[in-house]
């Protein structure tokens, strides 16, 4: 952990702090970049939740971390390389998130026989697709659907959506609230539509390069995300 802490601090120019160190595993974090690294006998996870415009070379950090740990423990075989890219189209309410999930549904409005008589209508759409090569050596899990945090409002007051200059009073407060909500939707949305792409290689050969895998994972994640967004109805 001391070696990893020193190497990562030099590479990122930010301090790293061990959070947990036990025989079962360890965890080290970089609060300024919102990065966390956790590993134990079965798995190594490098996680980053970008904050604003703060930049870090995630791929380089992942490569350095893996090289450091595998070198120290003389690890030579991997069961799986995985890379998850999670994007959120932020909304102001749970209802808007559910409506957005229907707009990006790949099929038309699906109805159960007799639903017209009962008055049922589609409220939200979630899906999971698994794509793999015939030999299952490479693949991707693509999950989509609405999400919300526990404190997200179910609905947004229609008055809060009106242009502030049209309100009879409280125009300045309404403008500030809209700007605040727009910033929150972009940086830390309370609700929204999620596109979660998990790209992986299974039993990669010893000569496989993690850097090559991460580059390919980014390309595939972008391709799947674009495909999901192109289905908007």
VOBA-1610 file (N, C-alpha, C; in pm, whole numbers, padded with zeros to 5 digits, always signed):
BEGIN
Unk+00082-00120+00000Unk+00000+00000+00000Unk+00086+00126+00000Unk+00198+00123+00073Unk+00287+00239+00076Unk+00347+00264-00062Unk+00384+00157-00131Unk+00439+00171-00266Unk+00334+00227-00361Unk+00214+00173-00353Unk+00105+00219-00440Unk+00071+00365-00411Unk+00068+00401-00284Unk+00038+00539-00246Unk+00141+00635-00305Unk+00268+00599-00297Unk+00374+00686-00348Unk+00369+00697-00500Unk+00353+00585-00568Unk+00351+00585-00715Unk+00234+00666-00768Unk+00115+00647-00711Unk-00005+00717-00759Unk+00003+00867-00729Unk+00060+00904-00616Unk+00075+01046-00583Unk+00167+01114-00684Unk+00275+01045-00723Unk+00367+01103-00821Unk+00302+01112-00958Unk+00221+01014-00993Unk+00161+01010-01127Unk+00049+01112-01143Unk-00029+01136-01037Unk-00145+01224-01047Unk-00121+01364-00991Unk-00014+01382-00917Unk+00014+01509-00849Unk-00095+01545-00748Unk-00156+01443-00692Unk-00256+01462-00587Unk-00231+01357-00478Unk-00261+01391-00353Unk-00239+01294-00243Unk-00337+01178-00247Unk-00289+01062-00207Unk-00372+00942-00194Unk-00368+00898-00048Unk-00480+00843+00000Unk-00490+00804+00140Unk-00544+00662+00153Unk-00470+00575+00219Unk-00524+00440+00246Unk-00645+00451+00338Unk-00753+00382+00301Unk-00873+00381+00383Unk-00885+00255+00465Unk-00853+00144+00403Unk-00863+00014+00470Unk-00742-00068+00434Unk-00687-00137+00530Unk-00579-00232+00504Unk-00601-00352+00595Unk-00630-00467+00534Unk-00657-00589+00610Unk-00609-00708+00529Unk-00590-00823+00593Unk-00549-00942+00518Unk-00643-00976+00403Unk-00771-00940+00418Unk-00869-00975+00315Unk-00864-00880+00196Unk-00803-00762+00211Unk-00799-00667+00101Unk-00766-00527+00150Unk-00768-00432+00057Unk-00733-00294+00092Unk-00805-00196+00000Unk-00808-00070+00044Unk-00874+00036-00032Unk-00794+00164-00014Unk-00774+00237-00123Unk-00701+00362-00120Unk-00777+00463-00206Unk-00782+00590-00162Unk-00864+00689-00233Unk-00786+00817-00260Unk-00834+00891-00362Unk-00783+01024-00393Unk-00904+01117-00392Unk-00933+01183-00278Unk-01055+01265-00268Unk-01062+01377-00370Unk-00950+01438-00405Unk-00952+01552-00496Unk-00996+01513-00637Unk-00970+01390-00676Unk-01011+01341-00809Unk-01130+01246-00801Unk-01179+01221-00679Unk-01290+01128-00657Unk-01259+00990-00716Unk-01138+00944-00691Unk-01091+00813-00737Unk-01080+00719-00618Unk-01112+00592-00641Unk-01098+00491-00536Unk-01046+00363-00599Unk-00956+00297-00528Unk-00900+00169-00573Unk-00919+00068-00460Unk-00981-00044-00492Unk-01002-00148-00393Unk-00959-00281-00453Unk-00893-00364-00373Unk-00853-00495-00424Unk-00850-00596-00310Unk-00877-00721-00348Unk-00866-00833-00254Unk-00826-00957-00334Unk-00844-01073-00278Unk-00791-01194-00340Unk-00856-01228-00473Unk-00974-01173-00503Unk-01044-01208-00625Unk-01052-01096-00727Unk-01034-00972-00687Unk-01072-00863-00776Unk-00994-00735-00746Unk-00970-00660-00853Unk-00914-00525-00843Unk-01012-00431-00912Unk-01054-00325-00843Unk-01149-00230-00897Unk-01091-00089-00887Unk-01088-00019-01000Unk-01049+00122-01003Unk-01173+00200-01044Unk-01219+00291-00957Unk-01346+00360-00979Unk-01325+00510-00979Unk-01388+00578-01074Unk-01378+00724-01082Unk-01515+00784-01113Unk-01553+00882-01034Unk-01674+00959-01058Unk-01631+01103-01081Unk-01616+01145-01208Unk-01558+01277-01237Unk-01631+01391-01166Unk-01555+01488-01121Unk-01610+01605-01054Unk-01580+01728-01138Unk-01684+01789-01194Unk-01665+01912-01271Unk-01565+01893-01383Unk-01469+01985-01391Unk-01370+01980-01498Unk-01236+01925-01451Unk-01233+01861-01335Unk-01108+01803-01287Unk-01073+01683-01374Unk-00948+01678-01417Unk-00907+01576-01514Unk-00807+01481-01451Unk-00820+01354-01488Unk-00717+01256-01452Unk-00709+01156-01567Unk-00591+01102-01586Unk-00572+01000-01689Unk-00609+00865-01630Unk-00738+00833-01638Unk-00789+00712-01573Unk-00718+00587-01624Unk-00700+00579-01756Unk-00637+00460-01814Unk-00497+00439-01758Unk-00420+00546-01748Unk-00283+00535-01697Unk-00283+00491-01550Unk-00378+00543-01472Unk-00387+00504-01331Unk-00422+00356-01318Unk-00515+00310-01401Unk-00554+00169-01397Unk-00438+00078-01436Unk-00365+00117-01540Unk-00251+00036-01586Unk-00143+00032-01479Unk-00112+00146-01420Unk-00009+00152-01315Unk-00048+00069-01194Unk-00174+00080-01154Unk-00221+00006-01036Unk-00211-00145-01059Unk-00259-00190-01174Unk-00253-00334-01204Unk-00110-00383-01210Unk-00021-00307-01275Unk+00119-00347-01287Unk+00184-00355-01150Unk+00153-00261-01062Unk+00212-00260-00928Unk+00168-00381-00847Unk+00039-00408-00848Unk-00014-00519-00767Unk+00026-00654-00823Unk+00013-00672-00954Unk+00049-00802-01012Unk+00199-00828-01000Unk+00278-00721-01009Unk+00422-00738-00993Unk+00461-00780-00852Unk+00396-00720-00753Unk+00429-00751-00613Unk+00385-00892-00575Unk+00273-00937-00631Unk+00220-01069-00594Unk+00247-01175-00701Unk+00320-01137-00805Unk+00356-01231-00912Unk+00232-01297-00972Unk+00132-01217-01005Unk+00009-01267-01067Unk+00028-01270-01218Unk-00013-01380-01282Unk+00012-01396-01425Unk-00112-01425-01509Unk-00218-01465-01446Unk-00340-01499-01520Unk-00456-01414-01470Unk-00543-01374-01565Unk-00663-01298-01532Unk-00785-01372-01585Unk-00889-01371-01507Unk-01013-01434-01552Unk-01096-01337-01636Unk-01087-01208-01603Unk-01174-01112-01672Unk-01117-00971-01665Unk-01121-00902-01779Unk-01102-00757-01782Unk-01240-00696-01801Unk-01275-00598-01721Unk-01405-00534-01736Unk-01394-00383-01724Unk-01474-00312-01801Unk-01474-00166-01797Unk-01618-00117-01809Unk-01664-00045-01706Unk-01802+00006-01705Unk-01801+00156-01729Unk-01889+00199-01819Unk-01910+00341-01845Unk-02058+00370-01818Unk-02082+00455-01721Unk-02220+00488-01682Unk-02246+00635-01713Unk-02341+00661-01802Unk-02381+00797-01836Unk-02525+00819-01791Unk-02553+00941-01747Unk-02687+00976-01699Unk-02736+01101-01772Unk-02853+01092-01831Unk-02922+01210-01883Unk-03009+01262-01769Unk-02965+01371-01705Unk-03030+01418-01584Unk-03166+01480-01607Unk-03254+01464-01510Unk-03387+01526-01511Unk-03410+01590-01374Unk-03519+01666-01364Unk-03552+01735-01239Unk-03647+01656-01150Unk-03704+01547-01202Unk-03801+01472-01122Unk-03803+01325-01166Unk-03866+01242-01084Unk-03878+01100-01114Unk-03969+01080-01236Unk-04078+01155-01243Unk-04169+01143-01357Unk-04098+01172-01489Unk-04013+01274-01490Unk-03940+01308-01612Unk-03841+01198-01649Unk-03780+01137-01548Unk-03686+01028-01574Unk-03758+00908-01637Unk-03876+00877-01585Unk-03952+00765-01639Unk-04000+00794-01781Unk-04042+00918-01805Unk-04086+00955-01939Unk-03971+00949-02038Unk-03852+00986-01993Unk-03735+00981-02080Unk-03700+00837-02116Unk-03720+00745-02021Unk-03691+00603-02049Unk-03781+00549-02158Unk-03905+00599-02165Unk-03997+00556-02271Unk-03957+00614-02405Unk-03904+00735-02405Unk-03862+00797-02531Unk-03747+00721-02594Unk-03661+00659-02511Unk-03546+00587-02563Unk-03569+00436-02568Unk-03693+00394-02553Unk-03724+00252-02565Unk-03706+00209-02710Unk-03643+00093-02737Unk-03617+00052-02874Unk-03739-00001-02948Unk-03849-00019-02879Unk-03969-00072-02945Unk-04085+00025-02923Unk-04191+00005-02998Unk-04309+00089-02982Unk-04379+00054-02851Unk-04482+00130-02819Unk-04554+00110-02694Unk-04610-00031-02687Unk-04559-00109-02591Unk-04599-00249-02576Unk-04719-00256-02481Unk-04820-00328-02522Unk-04941-00335-02441Unk-04981-00481-02417Unk-05026-00508-02297Unk-05080-00639-02263Unk-05222-00646-02319Unk-05260-00761-02376Unk-05397-00772-02426Unk-05499-00733-02318Unk-05589-00645-02356Unk-05691-00599-02261Unk-05651-00477-02182Unk-05525-00429-02201Unk-05481-00314-02121Unk-05556-00187-02159Unk-05600-00178-02286Unk-05675-00059-02325Unk-05804-00047-02245Unk-05870-00161-02223Unk-05994-00158-02147Unk-05969-00126-02000Unk-05855-00172-01947Unk-05826-00150-01806Unk-05772-00011-01779Unk-05727+00057-01885Unk-05674+00191-01866Unk-05526+00196-01838Unk-05457+00081-01844Unk-05313+00078-01817Unk-05236+00143-01932Unk-05134+00219-01899Unk-05042+00276-01999Unk-04899+00255-01951Unk-04806+00251-02045Unk-04666+00231-02008Unk-04616+00351-01927Unk-04546+00323-01818Unk-04497+00429-01730Unk-04346+00447-01741Unk-04273+00336-01754Unk-04128+00344-01767Unk-04078+00221-01841Unk-03952+00229-01887Unk-03894+00117-01961Unk-03751+00095-01913Unk-03717-00031-01883Unk-03582-00070-01846Unk-03544-00192-01929Unk-03416-00203-01963Unk-03374-00318-02045Unk-03231-00357-02012Unk-03198-00482-02043Unk-03061-00533-02033Unk-03036-00619-02156Unk-02935-00581-02233Unk-02894-00659-02349Unk-02754-00713-02324Unk-02731-00837-02363Unk-02598-00897-02356Unk-02551-00926-02498Unk-02438-00867-02535Unk-02377-00890-02666Unk-02245-00963-02645Unk-02223-01072-02722Unk-02098-01148-02708Unk-02054-01205-02842Unk-01924-01231-02853Unk-01873-01305-02967Unk-01919-01450-02957Unk-01921-01523-03067Unk-01965-01663-03062Unk-01889-01747-02960Unk-01758-01719-02942Unk-01681-01797-02845Unk-01687-01736-02705Unk-01762-01629-02689Unk-01783-01561-02560Unk-01655-01506-02499Unk-01556-01482-02579Unk-01431-01426-02527Unk-01441-01276-02504Unk-01534-01209-02574Unk-01558-01066-02557Unk-01707-01041-02556Unk-01746-00938-02484Unk-01888-00907-02481Unk-01916-00776-02411Unk-02043-00742-02407Unk-02086-00619-02341Unk-02227-00638-02285Unk-02247-00589-02165Unk-02379-00584-02104Unk-02425-00439-02109Unk-02540-00413-02171Unk-02591-00277-02187Unk-02723-00266-02112Unk-02724-00186-02007Unk-02844-00168-01925Unk-02893-00024-01940Unk-03022-00010-01956Unk-03082+00124-01964Unk-03206+00131-01877Unk-03240+00250-01834Unk-03360+00267-01756Unk-03356+00391-01670Unk-03467+00426-01606Unk-03471+00543-01520Unk-03404+00515-01386Unk-03357+00620-01322Unk-03304+00607-01187Unk-03341+00732-01109Unk-03340+00722-00977Unk-03359+00841-00894Unk-03300+00816-00756Unk-03257+00923-00696Unk-03210+00916-00558Unk-03331+00924-00465Unk-03308+00885-00342Unk-03419+00874-00247Unk-03491+01007-00226Unk-03417+01118-00234Unk-03476+01248-00206Unk-03524+01322-00332Unk-03518+01257-00447Unk-03561+01323-00571Unk-03711+01347-00568Unk-03758+01463-00616Unk-03903+01490-00618Unk-03974+01402-00721Unk-04094+01359-00688Unk-04171+01276-00782Unk-04211+01358-00904Unk-04249+01481-00880Unk-04290+01571-00989Unk-04233+01710-00963Unk-04218+01786-01068Unk-04171+01923-01057Unk-04287+02017-01083Unk-04303+02114-00995Unk-04411+02212-01011Unk-04397+02280-01146Unk-04506+02280-01223Unk-04505+02339-01357Unk-04463+02487-01355Unk-04492+02554-01245Unk-04455+02695-01236Unk-04303+02714-01236Unk-04230+02611-01191Unk-04085+02620-01187Unk-04023+02604-01326Unk-04104+02558-01423Unk-04054+02541-01559Unk-04078+02665-01646Unk-04159+02756-01598Unk-04193+02874-01676Unk-04074+02970-01684Unk-04061+03044-01794Unk-03957+03146-01802Unk-03974+03247-01687Unk-03867+03274-01612Unk-03879+03363-01496Unk-03941+03498-01527Unk-03916+03554-01646Unk-03967+03688-01677Unk-04119+03691-01694Unk-04181+03573-01703Unk-04326+03568-01717Unk-04397+03559-01582Unk-04321+03539-01475Unk-04381+03527-01343Unk-04418+03667-01290Unk-04531+03677-01217Unk-04572+03807-01163Unk-04479+03859-01055Unk-04409+03766-00985Unk-04314+03806-00882Unk-04212+03695-00861Unk-04106+03728-00788Unk-04003+03629-00759Unk-03924+03586-00882Unk-03908+03677-00977Unk-03840+03643-01102Unk-03692+03609-01077Unk-03626+03687-00995Unk-03484+03663-00968Unk-03463+03530-00898Unk-03547+03503-00798Unk-03536+03376-00725Unk-03563+03258-00817Unk-03661+03273-00908Unk-03693+03164-01001Unk-03578+03139-01097Unk-03513+03247-01144Unk-03398+03232-01234Unk-03283+03162-01166Unk-03254+03202-01042Unk-03146+03138-00967Unk-03176+02990-00943Unk-03302+02959-00916Unk-03340+02819-00894Unk-03323+02737-01021Unk-03361+02794-01135Unk-03346+02721-01262Unk-03199+02699-01295Unk-03115+02798-01270Unk-02971+02783-01295Unk-02912+02677-01203Unk-02958+02676-01078Unk-02909+02577-00981Unk-02949+02437-01024Unk-03075+02421-01067Unk-03121+02289-01111Unk-03049+02244-01237Unk-03021+02336-01328Unk-02949+02300-01450Unk-02808+02251-01418Unk-02742+02317-01323Unk-02608+02274-01283Unk-02611+02139-01215Unk-02712+02115-01132Unk-02725+01988-01064Unk-02753+01875-01162Unk-02840+01902-01263Unk-02868+01800-01365Unk-02741+01757-01435Unk-02649+01850-01456Unk-02526+01821-01529Unk-02421+01751-01444Unk-02407+01793-01319Unk-02297+01743-01236Unk-02338+01630-01142Unk-02456+01638-01083Unk-02499+01535-00988Unk-02651+01525-00988Unk-02708+01469-01096Unk-02854+01465-01108Unk-02919+01379-01000Unk-03035+01422-00954Unk-03111+01345-00856Unk-03196+01238-00922Unk-03220+01254-01052Unk-03297+01155-01129Unk-03253+01165-01274Unk-03286+01062-01351Unk-03248+01067-01491Unk-03257+00931-01559Unk-03210+00928-01681Unk-03208+00807-01763Unk-03064+00757-01771Unk-03043+00632-01734Unk-02908+00576-01724Unk-02878+00484-01842Unk-02756+00500-01896Unk-02703+00407-01995Unk-02575+00348-01934Unk-02579+00221-01900Unk-02471+00153-01827Unk-02413+00045-01919Unk-02291+00067-01967Unk-02225-00029-02057Unk-02108-00095-01985Unk-02115-00226-01971Unk-02007-00304-01910Unk-01942-00388-02020Unk-01825-00346-02063Unk-01753-00417-02170Unk-01648-00507-02106Unk-01628-00629-02162Unk-01537-00723-02095Unk-01468-00818-02193Unk-01354-00866-02147Unk-01283-00978-02209Unk-01279-01090-02106Unk-01302-01212-02150Unk-01300-01328-02060Unk-01176-01411-02087Unk-01104-01444-01981Unk-00977-01517-01989Unk-00885-01456-02094Unk-00850-01329-02078Unk-00758-01266-02175Unk-00621-01333-02168Unk-00550-01344-02279Unk-00418-01408-02279Unk-00317-01325-02201Unk-00208-01387-02161Unk-00106-01318-02082Unk-00049-01198-02154Unk-00041-01205-02286Unk+00017-01094-02362Unk-00081-00979-02382Unk-00205-00993-02335Unk-00305-00888-02352Unk-00262-00761-02279Unk-00279-00647-02343Unk-00241-00520-02285Unk-00366-00451-02228Unk-00358-00413-02101Unk-00472-00345-02038Unk-00502-00213-02108Unk-00399-00144-02152Unk-00418-00017-02221Unk-00499-00036-02348Unk-00470-00144-02423Unk-00545-00173-02545Unk-00691-00206-02512Unk-00709-00283-02404Unk-00845-00318-02363Unk-00926-00194-02328Unk-00868-00103-02250Unk-00939+00018-02208Unk-00973+00107-02326Unk-00882+00115-02422Unk-00911+00195-02542Unk-01027+00134-02619Unk-01027+00003-02634Unk-01135-00065-02705Unk-01266-00052-02629Unk-01258-00058-02496Unk-01379-00046-02413Unk-01445+00090-02431Unk-01365+00195-02439Unk-01420+00329-02460Unk-01490+00339-02594Unk-01428+00283-02696Unk-01487+00288-02830Unk-01620+00213-02834Unk-01623+00096-02772Unk-01745+00016-02772Unk-01854+00082-02688Unk-01816+00140-02574Unk-01915+00207-02490Unk-01979+00323-02566Unk-01897+00401-02637Unk-01949+00513-02715Unk-02043+00463-02824Unk-02006+00351-02886Unk-02089+00296-02994Unk-02226+00250-02940Unk-02226+00182-02826Unk-02352+00135-02769Unk-02437+00252-02718Unk-02374+00350-02657Unk-02447+00467-02609Unk-02514+00541-02724Unk-02439+00557-02834Unk-02494+00625-02951Unk-02612+00546-03007Unk-02603+00414-03004Unk-02712+00331-03057Unk-02837+00347-02972Unk-02820+00352-02839Unk-02935+00372-02750Unk-03000+00507-02775Unk-02921+00612-02785Unk-02974+00747-02801Unk-03037+00768-02938Unk-02997+00689-03037Unk-03053+00704-03171Unk-03193+00644-03182Unk-03238+00572-03078Unk-03370+00509-03082Unk-03481+00601-03033Unk-03446+00726-03003Unk-03545+00814-02944Unk-03669+00825-03033Unk-03786+00814-02970Unk-03914+00820-03042Unk-03986+00952-03011
//
